[in-house]
Structure formats: C-alpha cells, structure tokens
Amino acid sequence: MANPILVVMAAGMGSRYGGLKQIDPVGPNGQIIMNYSIYDAWKAGFRKVVFIIKEELLEAFQERIGRDAEKLMQVEYVFQSACDLPEDCTMPEGRVKPLGTGHAIYCIRHVVDEPFAVINADDFYGAEAFSAMYDYLKDAQDDEKYRYCMVGYRVENTLTENGTVSRGVCSVDENGYLTGITERTAIARDADGVIRDPEAGEIAEGTVVSMNMWGFTPSFLDELENGMVDFMHNKLPLNPEKAEFYLPTAVSNLLENDRATAQVLECGAKWYGVTYQEDKPVVVEALRRMTEQGLYPA
C-alpha cells in the first residue's frame, strides 16, 4: 500500500491576492480555504504535503499556513522557478509570467516518489473529494497503462452567482473513464435558468467538470519532463510571453495516445471558492454552517 502525498499549487497566490498577507480569512477564526483542505486531506489519510510556492513568499507562507500544517503532516516546500527546466531548455528573454500548472508539478519531481494528489490552493473541495482521492491512490499502480484519476464535480455545483467561471468540461465513457477535457472560460447560469458557455452553448445539468483535483502515480513526473521539452521547443516560441504548459493538457496528450487512463471519481459535493470578491460572504456562511454541524473544528 502506498503513502499518498498531497501537492498544493500555491505559486500563483501572491499575484492574485497582492501578497500572502491579504489572503482572505473565510473561517470563523480567520482560517483560509487552504486550512480546510489540509484538514480534510489529513482526515482522509494523507500524511505529507508539498506546497509549490514562489521562493520570495517562503517566510510569509510558513507563518500563515506552513506552521499549522506541520501540526498534522510532514511539510515540504518546492519553488516554481523559471530556472528549473529540462536540459537544453531556456526561458525566453523578458518572460515574467510563470510557465503554467504543468511546469509547477514538474518542479516537485525531486521530493515526490509516491502516488500524489494535486489541488489548487484556493478551491474548497470538501471532505468527500479527499476521501475518494486517498482511497484511489493508496492502491494505485500502473500496468500496461498509467493509471491516474480525477475528481469530477457536477457543473451546477461549481457556479457562482457573481459572474462566469472557467471549468474543464469532461467527456466520460460508460466505465467512468475520462475521454476528453475542454476548457470553457465563461460558464454561467443565465436568467432563464439554463447553464451556458458562449462557445459551447447549453451545458446540461449533471455534466462533469474538473476543478483541477488530479491523482497520479510517479510515472506522471517523467511524462511531464517530456511534455515540458515539447512545450519549450515547439509551443512556447509561438507565444513567448504568454504561452503556458497546463496540467490537463499533459493528461489529455497521454489519454489521446492511449498511454494512460484517468478514472473519474464523481463527487456530489458543492465546490466553494472566491472567484469574485462578492463570493466571499457565501463561502463564509457555508463554512460557518459546516462548523456548527461539527464537520470542522472551530
């Protein structure tokens, strides 16, 4: 049986929130969303967490999040650095923007050697998602294919009333395996009650979407290296300032070439996140309710 590791992508936090100090508290005692993810992961069985952050945020991050996490888990930090690239690859001159979520996970290859789960720092996934993920990963083994997984949410459980959301809309076969994923960047429920995206048109209730909660065996890290090389040599030159190497793209490439499967672990829970400032009261209220119900310690 493996000892699955939790990997938290937090390198984008400073830019979105204007520095860590401004991370919005949402829990009854100033907790941020990440505190809840760590707690849910620990309850599910995870005992090691790797935070991917910017190096300059290390001290602030340890102070705000790391010290609390250390009470429950072994903690490691990895920096998403522009210098951490495959051999023969160089950053385009003047590029400031990080290279994307695929590159972030590539940076953990020296500290992760067990099956691992990947989450965003600022999404509330719920206890059910972490339990399903841990149960899958503890027995995960590759055979003639890589055996990965993804937690899938129903689209109607991932919307906000305050604007549009970006989601990976998933195609799932009759055996529960992911067959494709398409990024839709402006999903919302219209006034007539129908969920739509300008490019996709109507999106049926119950459609599975990805919230970037993935489960991988260590084989994925070798594949990311190949993907990074391809991206740096062939895709990045087309848009040197903005092109990014995304995690779902790396997975899709392996699925399309029939080299991997991704089991979709369907989760009926509601997602919470602060996409817009106006979302915050909704999250605060939901966590207050869950705390009162005894799902979380105050």
Secondary structure per residue as TSV (DSSP state, phi and psi in degrees):
chain	resnum	aa	ss	phi	psi
A	1	M	-	360.0	135.4
A	2	A	-	-82.7	165.7
A	3	N	-	-111.4	85.7
A	4	P	-	-58.1	147.0
A	5	I	E	-112.4	142.1
A	6	L	E	-96.7	129.8
A	7	V	E	-116.8	124.3
A	8	V	E	-111.2	118.8
A	9	M	E	-83.7	104.9
A	10	A	-	-125.8	12.0
A	11	A	T	-70.3	-20.0
A	12	G	T	-87.8	-2.7
A	13	M	H	-65.2	-46.9
A	14	G	H	-54.5	-42.8
A	15	S	H	-69.2	-40.4
A	16	R	H	-72.2	-34.7
A	17	Y	H	-104.0	1.9
A	18	G	T	65.6	48.4
A	19	G	S	94.9	151.1
A	20	L	G	-65.4	-29.6
A	21	K	G	-59.2	-26.5
A	22	Q	G	-90.8	7.0
A	23	I	-	-59.0	127.3
A	24	D	-	-69.0	123.9
A	25	P	-	-71.5	137.5
A	26	V	-	-125.9	-18.5
A	27	G	S	-86.6	168.8
A	28	P	T	-63.6	-21.0
A	29	N	T	-122.3	40.1
A	30	G	S	80.8	10.4
A	31	Q	-	-68.1	148.9
A	32	I	-	-102.6	168.6
A	33	I	H	-54.9	-37.9
A	34	M	H	-61.1	-33.6
A	35	N	H	-58.1	-38.2
A	36	Y	H	-71.3	-38.7
A	37	S	H	-62.7	-43.8
A	38	I	H	-62.4	-43.7
A	39	Y	H	-63.1	-47.6
A	40	D	H	-61.7	-39.6
A	41	A	H	-65.9	-42.7
A	42	W	H	-62.3	-43.7
A	43	K	H	-62.9	-32.6
A	44	A	H	-74.3	-21.8
A	45	G	T	129.4	-9.0
A	46	F	-	-67.0	139.2
A	47	R	-	-127.3	1.6
A	48	K	E	-138.9	136.4
A	49	V	E	-127.7	137.7
A	50	V	E	-115.3	119.9
A	51	F	E	-97.0	126.6
A	52	I	E	-97.2	116.7
A	53	I	E	-137.1	175.3
A	54	K	-	-84.1	140.5
A	55	E	G	-57.8	-38.1
A	56	E	G	-69.3	-12.2
A	57	L	G	-97.9	4.3
A	58	L	H	-54.3	-51.2
A	59	E	H	-63.3	-47.2
A	60	A	H	-62.8	-37.5
A	61	F	H	-68.3	-44.3
A	62	Q	I	-59.3	-42.9
A	63	E	I	-63.8	-45.3
A	64	R	I	-84.7	-33.0
A	65	I	I	-129.6	-45.8
A	66	G	I	-58.9	-44.8
A	67	R	H	-62.1	-40.3
A	68	D	H	-64.7	-43.7
A	69	A	H	-62.4	-34.2
A	70	E	H	-64.0	-20.5
A	71	K	T	-69.5	-23.0
A	72	L	T	-111.0	-30.5
A	73	M	S	-141.2	163.1
A	74	Q	E	-73.4	131.2
A	75	V	E	-116.7	133.7
A	76	E	E	-129.0	152.3
A	77	Y	E	-118.8	137.8
A	78	V	E	-127.7	138.1
A	79	F	E	-98.4	131.1
A	80	Q	-	-82.3	103.9
A	81	S	-	-118.4	140.3
A	82	A	T	-64.7	-17.2
A	83	C	T	-85.3	-15.6
A	84	D	-	-87.9	87.4
A	85	L	-	-133.0	157.8
A	86	P	-	-61.5	159.2
A	87	E	T	-54.7	147.8
A	88	D	T	67.7	12.4
A	89	C	-	-114.3	138.6
A	90	T	-	-134.3	150.2
A	91	M	-	-71.9	141.7
A	92	P	-	-63.5	144.8
A	93	E	T	-61.5	134.6
A	94	G	T	84.6	-4.3
A	95	R	-	-70.6	126.3
A	96	V	-	-110.3	-39.8
A	97	K	S	-60.5	136.7
A	98	P	-	-59.0	161.6
A	99	L	-	-87.4	7.2
A	100	G	-	106.4	174.0
A	101	T	H	-68.3	-31.0
A	102	G	H	-63.4	-41.9
A	103	H	H	-67.4	-37.8
A	104	A	H	-56.6	-46.0
A	105	I	H	-72.0	-33.1
A	106	Y	H	-55.1	-35.1
A	107	C	T	-69.7	-11.5
A	108	I	T	-91.1	0.3
A	109	R	T	-59.7	-23.4
A	110	H	T	-83.6	-13.9
A	111	V	T	-117.8	-1.8
A	112	V	-	-121.6	122.2
A	113	D	-	-135.0	16.5
A	114	E	S	-126.0	167.0
A	115	P	-	-54.5	144.9
A	116	F	E	-142.1	150.3
A	117	A	E	-104.1	145.7
A	118	V	E	-119.4	132.0
A	119	I	E	-135.3	161.1
A	120	N	E	-80.3	148.3
A	121	A	T	-68.4	-29.8
A	122	D	T	-112.6	20.8
A	123	D	E	-111.6	138.9
A	124	F	E	-94.3	112.3
A	125	Y	-	-94.8	-28.8
A	126	G	-	91.4	151.8
A	127	A	H	-58.9	-37.6
A	128	E	H	-58.0	-40.1
A	129	A	H	-65.4	-42.7
A	130	F	H	-68.7	-37.1
A	131	S	H	-63.6	-46.1
A	132	A	H	-61.8	-41.7
A	133	M	H	-65.3	-46.9
A	134	Y	H	-62.1	-44.6
A	135	D	H	-60.8	-35.7
A	136	Y	H	-70.9	-47.7
A	137	L	H	-71.1	-29.4
A	138	K	T	-64.4	-24.0
A	139	D	T	-113.8	8.9
A	140	A	-	-69.3	129.4
A	141	Q	-	-144.8	138.1
A	142	D	-	-74.6	151.1
A	143	D	S	-128.8	-120.9
A	144	E	S	-70.5	-11.9
A	145	K	S	-132.1	162.4
A	146	Y	E	-73.9	138.3
A	147	R	E	-114.6	96.4
A	148	Y	E	-108.2	179.9
A	149	C	E	-152.5	169.7
A	150	M	E	-151.0	138.3
A	151	V	E	-84.1	127.3
A	152	G	E	-111.2	134.8
A	153	Y	E	-108.3	155.2
A	154	R	E	-78.2	134.8
A	155	V	G	-52.8	-38.8
A	156	E	G	-66.5	-18.0
A	157	N	G	-89.9	3.8
A	158	T	G	-123.3	17.4
A	159	L	-	-96.0	162.6
A	160	T	-	-121.4	152.4
A	161	E	T	-84.3	-0.7
A	162	N	T	-106.1	13.1
A	163	G	S	153.8	-163.3
A	164	T	-	-93.8	161.7
A	165	V	E	-129.0	156.4
A	166	S	E	-99.3	128.6
A	167	R	E	-142.5	150.1
A	168	G	E	-87.2	108.6
A	169	V	E	-82.4	125.7
A	170	C	E	-103.2	143.7
A	171	S	E	-102.6	130.9
A	172	V	E	-127.6	133.8
A	173	D	-	-83.3	178.4
A	174	E	T	-66.7	-16.1
A	175	N	T	-94.6	5.1
A	176	G	S	84.7	18.3
A	177	Y	B	-101.0	143.8
A	178	L	E	-70.3	130.2
A	179	T	E	-112.3	-16.5
A	180	G	E	-172.7	159.1
A	181	I	E	-144.5	127.8
A	182	T	E	-121.7	123.9
A	183	E	E	-72.3	123.9
A	184	R	E	-117.1	126.4
A	185	T	E	-102.5	-0.5
A	186	A	E	-146.1	54.8
A	187	I	E	-83.2	135.6
A	188	A	E	-156.8	159.4
A	189	R	E	-90.6	120.6
A	190	D	-	-77.8	173.2
A	191	A	T	-58.6	-28.5
A	192	D	T	-83.5	5.5
A	193	G	S	88.7	-4.5
A	194	V	-	-90.9	139.0
A	195	I	E	-86.0	128.8
A	196	R	E	-139.1	159.7
A	197	D	E	-132.1	137.5
A	198	P	T	-54.2	-36.6
A	199	E	T	-84.1	-39.6
A	200	A	T	-88.8	-18.2
A	201	G	E	77.4	-145.8
A	202	E	E	-68.3	137.4
A	203	I	-	-117.8	117.5
A	204	A	-	-66.8	145.3
A	205	E	T	-59.1	145.8
A	206	G	T	89.9	-11.2
A	207	T	-	-60.3	135.1
A	208	V	E	-82.1	132.2
A	209	V	E	-125.8	155.5
A	210	S	E	-96.2	137.6
A	211	M	E	-111.9	26.2
A	212	N	E	63.0	39.6
A	213	M	E	-111.8	102.1
A	214	W	E	-116.0	154.9
A	215	G	E	-126.4	131.9
A	216	F	E	-133.6	154.0
A	217	T	-	-89.1	164.5
A	218	P	T	-58.9	-20.3
A	219	S	H	-55.7	-28.1
A	220	F	H	-62.2	-29.7
A	221	L	H	-68.6	-36.3
A	222	D	H	-67.0	-40.6
A	223	E	H	-65.6	-34.4
A	224	L	H	-63.7	-35.3
A	225	E	H	-60.3	-46.2
A	226	N	H	-61.9	-43.1
A	227	G	H	-62.8	-39.6
A	228	M	H	-62.6	-43.7
A	229	V	H	-60.8	-46.3
A	230	D	H	-60.8	-45.3
A	231	F	I	-62.1	-47.5
A	232	M	I	-64.8	-37.1
A	233	H	I	-86.0	-33.8
A	234	N	I	-112.0	-32.9
A	235	K	I	-100.8	-42.2
A	236	L	G	-59.6	-40.1
A	237	P	G	-59.4	-23.6
A	238	L	G	-73.6	-25.3
A	239	N	S	-150.6	71.3
A	240	P	T	-61.4	-24.7
A	241	E	T	-90.0	-25.0
A	242	K	T	-125.3	-19.6
A	243	A	-	-58.8	140.4
A	244	E	-	-129.4	150.2
A	245	F	-	-98.7	105.8
A	246	Y	-	-93.0	146.2
A	247	L	H	-57.2	-50.4
A	248	P	H	-59.6	-31.8
A	249	T	H	-63.5	-43.2
A	250	A	H	-62.2	-40.6
A	251	V	H	-67.2	-47.5
A	252	S	H	-55.7	-41.1
A	253	N	H	-59.7	-41.1
A	254	L	H	-70.3	-37.5
A	255	L	H	-65.3	-44.8
A	256	E	H	-63.2	-32.2
A	257	N	T	-90.8	10.1
A	258	D	T	59.4	33.9
A	259	R	S	-104.5	-9.7
A	260	A	E	-147.9	159.4
A	261	T	E	-121.9	155.2
A	262	A	E	-131.5	105.8
A	263	Q	E	-70.1	130.7
A	264	V	E	-90.5	116.4
A	265	L	E	-93.1	101.6
A	266	E	E	-75.7	134.5
A	267	C	E	-122.4	125.2
A	268	G	-	-87.0	0.9
A	269	A	S	-74.6	163.6
A	270	K	-	-90.3	136.3
A	271	W	-	-84.7	145.0
A	272	Y	E	-129.7	141.9
A	273	G	E	-165.2	161.2
A	274	V	-	-104.6	79.5
A	275	T	S	-72.7	-39.4
A	276	Y	S	-124.3	152.6
A	277	Q	G	-54.3	-34.1
A	278	E	G	-69.7	-13.4
A	279	D	G	-75.4	-20.4
A	280	K	H	-57.0	-47.2
A	281	P	H	-58.4	-33.8
A	282	V	H	-64.5	-43.7
A	283	V	H	-67.0	-44.0
A	284	V	H	-58.6	-45.3
A	285	E	H	-65.0	-42.9
A	286	A	H	-62.1	-42.8
A	287	L	H	-71.5	-33.0
A	288	R	H	-62.0	-44.0
A	289	R	H	-63.5	-45.7
A	290	M	H	-64.6	-34.9
A	291	T	H	-67.0	-42.7
A	292	E	H	-63.1	-33.4
A	293	Q	T	-76.4	-5.7
A	294	G	T	86.4	10.0
A	295	L	S	-73.8	-27.3
A	296	Y	S	-134.2	144.4
A	297	P	-	-70.6	143.9
A	298	A	-	-67.2	360.0
